[in-house]
Amino acid sequence: MKKKIKENKKNSRVFSSVLSTIIIIVSTILIMTALYMSFTFRNKGIKDIVYHLKSGIGGTSPDVVFSILGACIIPFTIMLAVLLLPMFLLKRKKNYPAKRAGRIKMVYSIGVMCIASTMFYNLLGGDDYVKAVFQESPIIEENYVDPRNVTMNFPEKKQNLILIYAESIENSVLNKNIGGGWNYSIMPELEEIALENTNFSNTDKIGGFHQVEGTTWSIAGITASTSGIPLKGFVNNEYKSENFLDGAYSLGDVLRDEGYNLKVMMGSKAEFGGKEQFFKNHGNYDIFDFHHAVDNGYMREEDKVWWGYEDSKLFEWSKEEATKLASEDKPFNLVIETVNTHYTDGWLEEGGEEKFDTQYENVHAQSSQQINEFVEWVKQQDFYENTTIVIMGDHLGMQDKFYSDNLDSNYDRTVYNAIINPRIEAKNNKNRSFTTFDMYPTILASLGVEIEGEQLGLGINMYSGKDTLVEKYGYDYFNEELMKNSTFYNDHILGEDAKDGVTLRK
């Protein structure tokens, strides 16, 4: 009996020691995650982590994973060793009651966990998470205009649309002299495109739109600019299902109903972040991604680079697909999503010039050249006369140190946009305050589409000169309200009621 009691005490001490160690390891992970996210990414927090964990991270570039692990492994190891040291020293202390030592270890580990949780909460926007779950805002319900209820008149001869999402491209990397934040020109081609075509700007020079809540990563930016709504509902979302935002009526839905052929090209795997579900559920786009390239003999799986295949192949194959689409007796929408300029440091293709000090600058320079070369090719095609090209960043760049090391502290970072060969002239495209949402009706208007009321979703047609919602409410208030929960959004955009659409005032 005494032997059994002794064994039980020993097992209890072992269990306590193991549990304390596990708590310290988890605490270290929380601290490292909080520090890495807060120092590396702008305005990324608990909500973004939850979204990507729930929507899926399949297709993430191994290079990105390795770069994150490489940046964290040494500090993580050092921090873990430091936090475990008091427990190790306590264990080594002779003639110290084992039972008391076990209690001290447990109290210590729980204390560390409390500190780690507090850091995680404060550094990664725990207050924003609480707002998103527990605080209610009517901002969406009071301002949302359901595109299903809006009359849209297309021109008799419908305009083709080529929509290029330039990964992480923002105006800060343009020359200071024309509205950017750099002391020299990294992307002279995109600068010229913005100067010579329609650029909606927050200043009297080249500028762009601001990010707001729910628009700050790729699929969020794509959704906002084609649906006029943010990505919310990360606590209980359907972003991995075929019902992705069933209540939204997006650009793809509008164009599909108008008889357009729809194609999306991307150099990554479409399942990452829910892109496949979005493009399938909203327009049933034909998807050309890494899987398609491998399955149809464009490349071998072992030839995968970066997120899938590089942008030079993306634009080469996009030319082929554009030619095929143009040969059919229907208008078309070709969406192209670049990937080379993705965090971290981008992917500099073989033969890319290295004339700048950092790889990320050189990748931006190469991307600018590639986009411009594709645009110039389109201009030489017979179908160009009836084609509008929209170039826009999907969101601000995420590699914050890259920007902070080069920008003045008061520089206002905005997302790049340029519209080539529109069917309409802008009434006022300078000194405007607008967001990703406003690109949805603006893109349609650039095709010559007349939009009743000039609003779709939360977006205002920038060609109309009508005040945007952020001009109406102010950026800070509008963004703050979008952070909060919206029962209307959950029920009518995400939930079961979404299938029947939304009936609201126009």
C-alpha positions as CSV (number, residue, x, y, z in Angstrom):
1,M,0.0,0.0,0.0
2,K,2.8,2.4,0.9
3,K,4.6,1.5,-2.3
4,K,1.5,2.3,-4.3
5,I,1.1,5.7,-2.6
6,K,4.7,6.5,-3.3
7,E,4.3,5.6,-6.9
8,N,1.2,7.7,-7.2
9,K,3.0,10.7,-5.7
10,K,5.9,10.2,-8.1
11,N,3.5,10.0,-11.0
12,S,1.8,13.1,-9.8
13,R,5.1,15.0,-9.6
14,V,6.1,13.8,-13.1
15,F,2.7,14.9,-14.5
16,S,3.0,18.3,-12.8
17,S,6.5,18.8,-14.2
18,V,5.4,17.8,-17.7
19,L,2.3,20.0,-17.6
20,S,4.3,23.0,-16.4
21,T,6.8,22.5,-19.3
22,I,4.0,22.2,-21.9
23,I,2.5,25.4,-20.5
24,I,5.8,27.2,-20.8
25,I,6.2,26.0,-24.4
26,V,2.7,27.2,-25.4
27,S,3.4,30.5,-23.7
28,T,6.6,30.9,-25.7
29,I,4.7,30.2,-28.9
30,L,2.1,32.8,-28.0
31,I,4.8,35.4,-27.2
32,M,6.8,34.7,-30.4
33,T,3.6,34.9,-32.5
34,A,2.6,38.2,-30.9
35,L,6.0,39.7,-31.3
36,Y,6.5,38.5,-34.9
37,M,3.1,39.5,-36.1
38,S,3.2,42.9,-34.4
39,F,6.7,43.8,-35.7
40,T,6.2,42.3,-39.2
41,F,2.7,42.9,-40.3
42,R,0.7,46.1,-40.4
43,N,-2.8,45.9,-38.7
44,K,-2.8,42.1,-38.6
45,G,-4.2,40.4,-35.5
46,I,-6.2,37.7,-33.9
47,K,-9.0,38.0,-36.5
48,D,-6.6,37.5,-39.4
49,I,-5.0,34.4,-37.7
50,V,-8.5,32.9,-37.0
51,Y,-9.6,33.6,-40.6
52,H,-6.7,31.8,-42.2
53,L,-6.8,28.9,-39.8
54,K,-10.5,28.4,-40.6
55,S,-10.4,29.1,-44.3
56,G,-7.3,27.0,-45.0
57,I,-3.6,27.7,-45.6
58,G,-3.1,25.0,-48.2
59,G,-1.0,26.3,-51.0
60,T,1.2,28.5,-48.9
61,S,4.7,28.9,-50.4
62,P,7.2,26.8,-48.5
63,D,9.7,29.7,-49.0
64,V,7.3,31.9,-46.9
65,V,7.0,29.2,-44.2
66,F,10.8,28.7,-44.1
67,S,11.5,32.4,-43.9
68,I,9.1,32.8,-40.9
69,L,10.6,29.7,-39.2
70,G,14.1,31.0,-39.9
71,A,13.3,34.4,-38.4
72,C,11.7,32.8,-35.3
73,I,13.6,29.7,-34.5
74,I,16.7,31.2,-32.8
75,P,14.7,33.8,-30.7
76,F,12.1,31.1,-29.9
77,T,14.8,28.7,-28.6
78,I,16.5,31.4,-26.5
79,M,13.2,32.6,-25.0
80,L,12.2,29.0,-24.2
81,A,15.5,28.3,-22.6
82,V,15.3,31.5,-20.5
83,L,11.7,30.7,-19.4
84,L,12.6,27.1,-18.5
85,L,15.7,28.0,-16.6
86,P,14.0,28.8,-13.3
87,M,12.3,25.4,-13.4
88,F,15.5,23.6,-14.2
89,L,17.4,25.4,-11.3
90,L,14.6,24.5,-8.9
91,K,14.9,20.9,-9.9
92,R,18.6,21.0,-9.3
93,K,18.2,22.4,-5.8
94,K,19.0,19.8,-3.3
95,N,17.1,19.1,-0.1
96,Y,14.0,21.0,-1.5
97,P,10.6,19.3,-0.9
98,A,9.5,17.8,-4.2
99,K,5.8,18.6,-3.5
100,R,6.5,22.2,-2.9
101,A,8.8,22.4,-5.9
102,G,6.0,21.0,-8.1
103,R,3.6,23.7,-6.8
104,I,6.1,26.5,-7.4
105,K,6.6,25.2,-11.0
106,M,2.9,25.1,-11.6
107,V,2.4,28.6,-10.2
108,Y,5.4,29.9,-12.2
109,S,4.2,28.4,-15.5
110,I,0.6,29.7,-15.0
111,G,2.1,33.1,-14.3
112,V,4.1,33.0,-17.5
113,M,1.0,31.9,-19.4
114,C,-0.9,34.9,-18.0
115,I,1.8,37.3,-19.2
116,A,2.0,35.6,-22.6
117,S,-1.8,35.7,-23.0
118,T,-1.8,39.4,-22.1
119,M,0.9,40.2,-24.6
120,F,-0.9,38.2,-27.3
121,Y,-4.2,40.0,-26.6
122,N,-2.7,43.5,-26.5
123,L,-0.2,43.2,-29.4
124,L,-2.6,41.4,-31.8
125,G,-5.7,43.5,-31.3
126,G,-7.6,41.6,-28.7
127,D,-9.9,44.6,-28.3
128,D,-10.7,44.5,-32.0
129,Y,-11.6,40.8,-31.6
130,V,-13.9,41.6,-28.7
131,K,-15.6,44.3,-30.8
132,A,-16.0,41.9,-33.7
133,V,-17.7,39.3,-31.4
134,F,-19.6,41.3,-28.8
135,Q,-20.1,44.9,-30.0
136,E,-22.8,45.5,-32.6
137,S,-22.8,48.2,-35.3
138,P,-25.5,49.1,-37.8
139,I,-23.1,50.7,-40.3
140,I,-23.4,47.9,-42.9
141,E,-27.2,47.5,-42.5
142,E,-27.8,51.2,-42.8
143,N,-25.6,51.7,-45.9
144,Y,-25.5,48.5,-47.8
145,V,-27.1,48.6,-51.3
146,D,-27.9,45.1,-52.7
147,P,-26.6,45.0,-56.3
148,R,-29.5,42.6,-57.1
149,N,-31.9,45.5,-56.6
150,V,-29.9,48.0,-58.7
151,T,-30.6,48.6,-62.4
152,M,-27.4,48.4,-64.4
153,N,-27.5,49.3,-68.1
154,F,-24.6,47.9,-70.2
155,P,-23.7,49.5,-73.5
156,E,-25.0,47.9,-76.6
157,K,-21.5,46.6,-77.4
158,K,-20.2,45.3,-74.2
159,Q,-16.6,46.0,-73.2
160,N,-14.1,43.3,-72.3
161,L,-12.5,43.6,-68.9
162,I,-8.9,42.6,-67.9
163,L,-8.5,43.0,-64.2
164,I,-4.9,42.7,-62.9
165,Y,-4.5,42.3,-59.1
166,A,-0.9,43.3,-58.5
167,E,0.1,41.5,-55.3
168,S,0.9,44.0,-52.4
169,I,1.5,46.9,-54.8
170,E,1.0,50.3,-53.1
171,N,1.9,53.8,-54.1
172,S,4.6,54.3,-51.5
173,V,7.1,52.6,-53.7
174,L,6.6,55.3,-56.4
175,N,8.9,58.3,-56.7
176,K,8.3,61.1,-54.2
177,N,8.1,63.6,-57.0
178,I,4.9,62.2,-58.3
179,G,3.1,61.1,-55.1
180,G,5.1,58.1,-53.8
181,G,7.4,57.8,-50.8
182,W,10.7,56.6,-52.4
183,N,13.6,58.9,-53.2
184,Y,14.0,57.2,-56.6
185,S,11.8,55.3,-59.1
186,I,11.6,51.5,-58.6
187,M,8.6,51.0,-60.9
188,P,8.8,53.6,-63.7
189,E,6.4,51.6,-65.9
190,L,3.6,51.6,-63.4
191,E,4.3,55.3,-62.6
192,E,3.9,56.1,-66.3
193,I,0.7,54.0,-66.6
194,A,-0.9,55.9,-63.6
195,L,0.2,59.3,-65.0
196,E,-1.1,58.6,-68.5
197,N,-4.4,56.9,-67.6
198,T,-7.1,57.2,-65.0
199,N,-5.7,57.1,-61.5
200,F,-8.1,57.7,-58.6
201,S,-6.1,59.4,-55.9
202,N,-6.2,60.6,-52.3
203,T,-3.9,63.5,-53.3
204,D,-3.4,65.8,-56.3
205,K,-0.6,63.5,-57.5
206,I,-0.6,59.7,-58.0
207,G,-2.4,58.1,-55.1
208,G,-5.0,55.5,-54.3
209,F,-7.5,54.0,-51.9
210,H,-7.2,53.2,-48.2
211,Q,-7.7,49.8,-46.6
212,V,-10.4,49.3,-44.0
213,E,-11.3,46.5,-41.8
214,G,-11.9,43.2,-43.7
215,T,-9.9,44.2,-46.8
216,T,-6.3,43.8,-45.8
217,W,-5.2,40.4,-47.3
218,S,-5.6,39.0,-50.8
219,I,-9.0,37.3,-50.8
220,A,-10.3,40.1,-48.6
221,G,-9.1,42.7,-51.1
222,I,-10.4,40.8,-54.0
223,T,-13.8,40.3,-52.3
224,A,-14.1,44.0,-51.3
225,S,-13.2,45.3,-54.7
226,T,-15.6,43.0,-56.6
227,S,-18.4,42.8,-54.0
228,G,-18.3,46.1,-52.1
229,I,-18.2,44.3,-48.7
230,P,-15.6,43.3,-46.1
231,L,-14.7,39.8,-45.1
232,K,-16.2,39.3,-41.7
233,G,-17.7,36.4,-39.8
234,F,-14.4,34.8,-39.0
235,V,-15.8,33.2,-35.9
236,N,-18.3,31.1,-37.7
237,N,-17.6,31.4,-41.4
238,E,-18.5,29.5,-44.5
239,Y,-15.4,30.5,-46.5
240,K,-14.2,26.9,-47.0
241,S,-17.6,25.9,-48.5
242,E,-19.3,26.3,-51.8
243,N,-21.5,28.9,-50.1
244,F,-18.8,31.5,-49.9
245,L,-20.6,34.8,-49.2
246,D,-23.9,33.6,-50.7
247,G,-25.6,36.9,-50.0
248,A,-23.1,38.9,-52.0
249,Y,-23.8,39.7,-55.7
250,S,-20.4,40.3,-57.1
251,L,-18.7,41.5,-60.2
252,G,-18.5,37.9,-61.5
253,D,-22.2,37.4,-60.9
254,V,-23.1,40.6,-62.7
255,L,-20.9,39.8,-65.7
256,R,-22.0,36.1,-65.9
257,D,-25.6,37.3,-66.0
258,E,-24.7,39.7,-68.8
259,G,-23.2,36.8,-70.9
260,Y,-19.5,37.3,-70.3
261,N,-17.0,34.5,-70.4
262,L,-15.0,34.5,-67.1
263,K,-11.5,33.3,-66.4
264,V,-9.1,33.8,-63.5
265,M,-5.4,33.2,-63.7
266,M,-3.1,32.9,-60.7
267,G,0.4,31.5,-60.0
268,S,-0.6,29.9,-56.7
269,K,-3.1,27.2,-55.6
270,A,-6.6,28.5,-55.8
271,E,-7.6,26.9,-52.5
272,F,-5.4,29.3,-50.5
273,G,-7.5,31.6,-48.4
274,G,-10.8,30.6,-50.1
275,K,-10.1,32.1,-53.5
276,E,-11.3,29.0,-55.3
277,Q,-14.6,29.0,-53.4
278,F,-15.1,32.7,-54.0
279,F,-14.5,32.6,-57.8
280,K,-16.6,29.5,-58.2
281,N,-19.5,30.8,-56.2
282,H,-19.5,34.2,-57.8
283,G,-19.5,33.9,-61.5
284,N,-18.3,30.3,-61.8
285,Y,-15.0,31.5,-63.2
286,D,-12.8,29.0,-65.1
287,I,-9.8,28.8,-62.8
288,F,-6.2,28.5,-64.2
289,D,-4.0,28.0,-61.1
290,F,-1.0,25.9,-60.3
291,H,-3.1,22.7,-60.3
292,H,-4.5,23.5,-63.7
293,A,-1.0,24.2,-65.1
294,V,0.2,20.8,-63.9
295,D,-2.9,18.8,-64.8
296,N,-2.9,20.3,-68.4
297,G,0.8,19.8,-69.2
298,Y,2.0,23.4,-68.9
299,M,4.5,22.4,-66.2
300,R,5.6,19.6,-64.0
301,E,4.8,19.6,-60.3
302,E,8.5,19.3,-59.5
303,D,9.1,22.6,-61.3
304,K,7.1,24.5,-58.7
305,V,8.7,27.7,-57.5
306,W,7.6,30.3,-54.9
307,W,3.8,29.9,-54.6
308,G,3.4,27.8,-57.8
309,Y,4.7,29.3,-60.9
310,E,6.3,32.7,-61.5
311,D,4.7,35.8,-63.0
312,S,6.6,35.5,-66.3
313,K,4.7,32.3,-67.0
314,L,1.5,33.8,-65.6
315,F,1.6,36.6,-68.2
316,E,2.7,34.3,-71.0
317,W,-0.2,32.0,-70.4
318,S,-2.5,34.9,-69.8
319,K,-1.8,36.1,-73.4
320,E,-2.8,32.7,-74.7
321,E,-6.0,32.7,-72.6
322,A,-6.9,36.3,-73.6
323,T,-6.5,35.4,-77.3
324,K,-8.8,32.4,-76.8
325,L,-11.4,34.4,-75.0
326,A,-11.3,37.2,-77.6
327,S,-11.9,34.6,-80.4
328,E,-15.3,33.7,-79.0
329,D,-18.4,35.6,-79.8
330,K,-18.9,36.9,-76.2
331,P,-17.4,39.7,-74.1
332,F,-14.9,38.4,-71.5
333,N,-13.5,39.1,-68.1
334,L,-10.0,37.9,-67.5
335,V,-8.7,38.3,-63.9
336,I,-5.0,38.0,-63.4
337,E,-3.5,37.8,-59.9
338,T,0.3,38.2,-59.7
339,V,2.4,36.6,-56.9
340,N,6.1,37.5,-57.3
341,T,5.8,40.6,-54.9
342,H,4.3,38.6,-52.1
343,Y,5.8,38.7,-48.6
344,T,8.6,37.9,-47.7
345,D,11.1,39.7,-50.0
346,G,9.3,38.5,-53.1
347,W,10.5,36.2,-55.9
348,L,13.1,37.6,-58.2
349,E,13.1,35.5,-61.3
350,E,16.2,34.3,-63.1
351,G,17.6,37.1,-65.2
352,G,16.0,39.8,-63.1
353,E,18.1,42.9,-62.7
354,E,19.6,43.6,-59.3
355,K,20.1,47.3,-59.6
356,F,18.7,48.2,-56.2
357,D,20.0,47.5,-52.7
358,T,17.2,45.1,-51.6
359,Q,15.7,42.1,-53.3
360,Y,12.1,43.4,-52.7
361,E,12.9,46.6,-54.6
362,N,14.3,44.5,-57.5
363,V,11.2,42.2,-57.4
364,H,8.9,45.3,-57.6
365,A,11.0,46.6,-60.5
366,Q,10.6,43.3,-62.4
367,S,6.9,43.1,-61.7
368,S,6.4,46.6,-63.0
369,Q,8.2,45.6,-66.2
370,Q,6.1,42.4,-66.6
371,I,2.8,44.2,-66.1
372,N,3.7,46.9,-68.5
373,E,4.9,44.4,-71.2
374,F,1.6,42.6,-70.9
375,V,-0.4,45.8,-71.2
376,E,1.6,46.8,-74.3
377,W,0.9,43.4,-75.8
378,V,-2.8,43.9,-75.2
379,K,-2.7,47.3,-76.9
380,Q,-1.4,45.6,-80.0
381,Q,-4.3,43.1,-80.2
382,D,-7.4,43.6,-82.3
383,F,-9.6,43.2,-79.2
384,Y,-8.0,46.1,-77.3
385,E,-10.4,48.7,-78.8
386,N,-13.2,47.0,-76.8
387,T,-11.2,46.2,-73.7
388,T,-10.7,48.0,-70.5
389,I,-7.7,47.2,-68.3
390,V,-7.8,47.8,-64.6
391,I,-4.6,47.4,-62.6
392,M,-4.8,47.6,-58.8
393,G,-3.1,46.3,-55.7
394,D,-5.0,43.8,-53.7
395,H,-3.9,45.4,-50.4
396,L,-1.0,47.3,-48.9
397,G,2.3,45.5,-48.7
398,M,2.7,43.4,-45.5
399,Q,6.5,43.7,-45.2
400,D,6.3,46.7,-42.9
401,K,10.0,47.1,-42.1
402,F,10.7,47.5,-45.9
403,Y,8.4,50.5,-45.9
404,S,9.2,52.0,-42.6
405,D,13.0,52.0,-43.4
406,N,12.4,54.1,-46.5
407,L,9.3,56.3,-45.9
408,D,8.8,59.5,-44.0
409,S,6.9,58.8,-40.8
410,N,3.9,60.9,-42.0
411,Y,3.6,59.3,-45.4
412,D,0.0,58.1,-46.1
413,R,0.2,54.6,-47.6
414,T,-2.5,53.8,-50.2
415,V,-3.1,51.0,-52.7
416,Y,-2.2,51.5,-56.4
417,N,-4.9,51.7,-59.1
418,A,-4.9,52.6,-62.8
419,I,-7.7,52.2,-65.4
420,I,-6.7,52.0,-69.1
421,N,-9.1,52.6,-72.0
422,P,-12.3,53.2,-69.9
423,R,-15.6,54.0,-71.6
424,I,-16.2,57.0,-69.3
425,E,-14.3,60.1,-68.0
426,A,-14.0,60.8,-64.3
427,K,-15.6,64.0,-63.0
428,N,-13.2,64.2,-60.1
429,N,-10.4,61.7,-59.6
430,K,-8.0,63.6,-57.4
431,N,-8.0,64.5,-53.7
432,R,-10.6,61.8,-53.0
433,S,-11.0,59.7,-49.9
434,F,-12.1,56.2,-50.8
435,T,-11.7,52.5,-50.0
436,T,-11.4,49.1,-51.7
437,F,-15.2,48.9,-51.7
438,D,-15.5,51.8,-54.1
439,M,-13.6,49.9,-56.8
440,Y,-16.6,47.5,-57.4
441,P,-19.0,50.0,-59.0
442,T,-16.0,52.0,-60.4
443,I,-14.8,48.9,-62.4
444,L,-18.2,48.4,-63.8
445,A,-18.6,52.1,-64.7
446,S,-15.3,52.0,-66.5
447,L,-16.9,49.5,-68.9
448,G,-19.6,52.1,-69.7
449,V,-22.2,50.5,-67.3
450,E,-24.8,53.0,-66.0
451,I,-25.5,52.3,-62.3
452,E,-28.7,53.4,-60.8
453,G,-27.9,55.4,-57.7
454,E,-24.1,55.0,-58.3
455,Q,-23.7,52.6,-55.4
456,L,-23.2,48.8,-55.1
457,G,-22.7,47.2,-51.7
458,L,-20.8,49.7,-49.7
459,G,-19.0,51.1,-52.7
460,I,-19.6,54.3,-54.6
461,N,-18.8,54.8,-58.3
462,M,-15.8,57.0,-58.3
463,Y,-16.6,58.3,-61.8
464,S,-19.8,59.8,-60.6
465,G,-18.2,62.3,-58.2
466,K,-20.7,61.3,-55.5
467,D,-19.3,61.2,-51.9
468,T,-18.0,57.8,-50.8
469,L,-19.0,56.4,-47.4
470,V,-15.6,57.2,-46.0
471,E,-16.0,60.8,-47.2
472,K,-19.4,60.8,-45.6
473,Y,-18.4,59.3,-42.2
474,G,-14.7,59.9,-42.0
475,Y,-12.1,57.2,-42.2
476,D,-11.6,56.6,-38.4
477,Y,-15.3,56.3,-37.6
478,F,-16.1,54.2,-40.7
479,N,-13.2,51.8,-40.0
480,E,-14.1,51.5,-36.3
481,E,-17.7,50.6,-37.0
482,L,-16.6,48.0,-39.5
483,M,-14.6,46.3,-36.8
484,K,-17.8,45.5,-34.8
485,N,-20.1,42.7,-35.3
486,S,-23.0,43.0,-37.8
487,T,-26.0,40.7,-37.3
488,F,-27.2,41.9,-40.7
489,Y,-24.0,40.8,-42.4
490,N,-24.0,37.5,-40.5
491,D,-27.6,36.7,-41.5
492,H,-27.9,38.2,-45.0
493,I,-24.4,37.9,-46.4
494,L,-23.0,34.8,-44.6
495,G,-26.0,33.0,-43.2
496,E,-29.0,31.0,-44.4
497,D,-31.0,34.0,-45.3
498,A,-28.2,35.0,-47.7
499,K,-29.5,32.6,-50.4
500,D,-32.5,34.7,-50.9
501,G,-30.5,37.9,-51.3
502,V,-31.0,41.2,-49.4
503,T,-33.9,43.6,-49.7
504,L,-32.9,47.1,-48.6
505,R,-33.4,50.7,-49.5
506,K,-31.3,51.8,-52.5
